[in-house]
Structures are given as C-alpha cells and as structure tokens.
Amino acid sequence: MNKNVLFWSVVVALGGLLFGFDTAVISGAEKAIQQIWHLSSWEHGLTMSIALIGTVLGAIFGSIPSDALGRRTTLTWIAVLYLVSAVGAALSPAWVPFMVFRFLGGLGVGASSVTAPLYISEVSPPASRGRMVGMFQFNVVFGILLAYLSNFLLKGIGPDAWRWMLGVQAVPAIAFFLLLFRIPESPRWLLRHGRTAEARAIFERIDPATAEANVATILIANAAEQGPGESLWAPQYRRPVLLAVLFAAFNQLAGINAIIYYAPRIFELTGLGQGAALLSSAGIGLVNFCFTLLAVNIIDKFGRRKLMLVGSVGLIATLGLVSWAFYSQQRGMLVPVLLFMYIAFFAFSQGAVIWVFISEIFPSAVRAKGQALGSSTHWVLAAAITFVFPVLTEKLGGGNTFAFFCAMMVLQLLYVWKLMPETKGKSLEDADKVLVLH
C-alpha cells in the first residue's frame, strides 16, 4: 500500500466521519429539542429532516464546485460548513436559527458524499480502490458510533446536554480543515483541466512505475469524450445512470436512516427505558463499525457483487423478523438484537459498497455528475423516509413499516442478481469501457 495514497485517503475520509457524526448526533437531542420548542409532530419531523434537505441540495449541486474548483478546494469549503453548522446549532437561541445551521451541515454532508469518494477513487490504484473508497464509509459509521457514544456520555450533564452533543462536532471539523492543506489535487481532475505536469508529478508519488502509462491512458480516454460539459443524460450513459439510481434508492429503502435517526425511540417502543435505549443505539453504532471494517478489508478480494448478494438475503430475513416482532407485540431485547443483525448485514453490503460502486461506474467526463446523481437520489429518499417515519409508525405501526422495508430488499436482491456488474480490480477507465455504450 502506497503511504501517500493511504494518508490522502485517510484525510479525505475524515469528511465521512463528520458525515456520520452529523447524521446520527441528532438522535440524542431530538426529544429535548421537541420539548424545549414545543414542536408538533410535523414540525418535529421537519426538524429531524432539515439537515437531509440540505444534504439533498449539497448532493445535487456538489458536482459543480467539484468540477469547477477541484476536489480538494471543494472539500475545504465542506469542512467550513461542518464547523459553522456544529457551533451554530449548539448555540442557537431559537428553533429557526437552529434549522438554518442544521441545513448548512446538511449541505456539507451532501457535497461530501459526492466529492470525497470521487477524490479517493481518482487517486487509488485498482487493486486497493475498494478498500480506500470503503474507508470513507468506514469513517461514516465510525462517526455514527462516536455520535451515539458521545450522546450517551453527555445525556446526564444537565438541561443543555443536547447543545454539547451537537457542539463537539467542531473538534473533528477543525482537524479536517487543517489536514486538507496537506493533500494534493486529484490528478485525474488536473488532466481534465490541462495541467498535465502537475498530474504526472502526483502519479509519480502514487507509483513511479505506472505514472507515465496512467497519464497516457487517461489522456486518451479524455480525448474520446466530449469534455467536462458533456451531458450525463447522453444515451451512452443510460446503463451507469440506471445502476447508480437504483443502487442509491435501495440503500435508503432498506430503512437505514430511519433506524439510525430514531433508534432510541424505536427501542423505547419495545419497552426499554431511555438509558437502555440510548445504550442499545450505541450498540448499533458498534455493530455498524465492526461489520463495515470487515467489509472494507475483503471488498477487493471478494468483489462488490458478492457482498451485495449476501447482504440482501440477510436484510430480507432480519427485516421480516422485526416486522413479525412488532405484529406479535414482542417486547424486551428481541427487536434490538434483530436490528443489530440487520445493521451487520447492511454494513457488510450496502453500507460498504455504495460509494465505491457509484464512484467506479461513470467515465471521467461525467464522473462528478454521476456521483452527484447517485448521492442526491440517496439523500432525497433519506430525507423523505426520515420525514415520514414518525407518521408511518404512528399510523401504520412498526409491523407494516418494517414489512415495507423487507419488500424493498426483495427487489434489491433481484437488482443485484440480474443487473449489477462486478467492478473489482478494473481501472476506472476499464470499468467505463464495460458499462458505457459506444
């Protein structure tokens, strides 16, 4: 493993840690926020999903600065958004400014989900690209785990505990901002903008033996494309567009964000007390962390498709059993244990594969746009499901809600079996040749 690539990937993957922390930290603060500002169920749902609305916009438009300014410059501005959001939300005196700062954090999350995997995929050699891009998702779940543990440790410090829960994110945001000045720009972005000498120097730092060949191959591939203004909706990109949209949609139709955001509340519905519910939520973060670590270490050996096949079967089984547990009014630890198993299968498959796979299937001319499409699809559904989940469970009950998620995973299994190609071990340019219609 090249030490430079490892360091650059670790730094950029810190954006994933902030992504995960920002996503999960609200779970420990949501009940206090609802009580302090006397929010209705719809206002509460909007409060929980406002960051995701920002995330959708960040994902949709994240390709614009990424293509125009460069991957590294965009990541620097993302770090600023994380910092402003953490400090602002923690100090907010009222509901409206709180919503504004949470929205800004969401913009950072959305743009990060486009730019960070893109950068890592463009600097990583084919043999280790899955592991390197997977590090982003590993840090996402590490951030979720840190948020759950932080919430658990801070819950008893007083009426302003929720402010501390949100504010501690400022520390990793500052570290992310400072470390970004120690990484170079993506060499593939530099080549698309005519900066060949700079790109060659970076490829030399990655692997001197293949640097010249990489530059030549990428320049030939770039010359065959129409340029950075090419439309993502051109006919030759139909297959990667379809693959990215469906993959991202199934990621959220598994119910993952609803479970991460509302884990304490779900566990309280099964009869656990508040403290036990928060501790069980931390358990979800730990299981997510461990199984993502396992997947990241084997994704380049076994491939993306095998992980998805195993995970899809496991998700169908666990979601079906959770639905049955709610139908039969099972209480105690059964639902938490089943959800731990669900998280394990999700982390091993969808969680570890999504950002790797989407970052691999588009050619250079539209890679940022394709990443933005997959990411925005993911976040539109994440926002929608997070917004309606309290209403769904109230009106339909836990059994019907989890039965719906189970049915979606049956469709995902068919997608993986019939449509999903394997991309392990291929250079980005070779993967493009297989997927793009010429």
Secondary structure, 3 states (H helix, E strand, C coil): CCHHHHHHHHHHHHHHHHHHHHHHHHHHHHHHHHHHCCCCHHHHHHHHHHHHHHHHHHHHHCHHHHHHCCHHHHHHHHHHHHHHHHHHHHHCCCHHHHHHHHHHHHHHHHHHHHHHHHHHHHHCCHHHHHHHHHHHHHHHHHHHHHHHHHHHHHCCCCCCHHHHHHHCCHHHHHHHHHHHHHCCCCHHHHHHCCCHHHHHHHHHHHCCCCHHHHHHHHHHHHHHCCCCCCCCCCHHHHHHHHHHHHHHHHHHHCCHHHHHHHHHHHHHHCCCCHHHHHHHHHHHHHHHHHHHHHHHHHHHHHCHHHHHHHHHHHHHHHHHHHHHHHHCCCCCCHHHHHHHHHHHHHHHHHHHHHHHHHHHCCCHHHHHHHHHHHHHHHHHHHHHHHHHHHHHHHHCHHHHHHHHHHHHHHHHHHHHHHCCCCCCCCCHHHHHHHHCCC
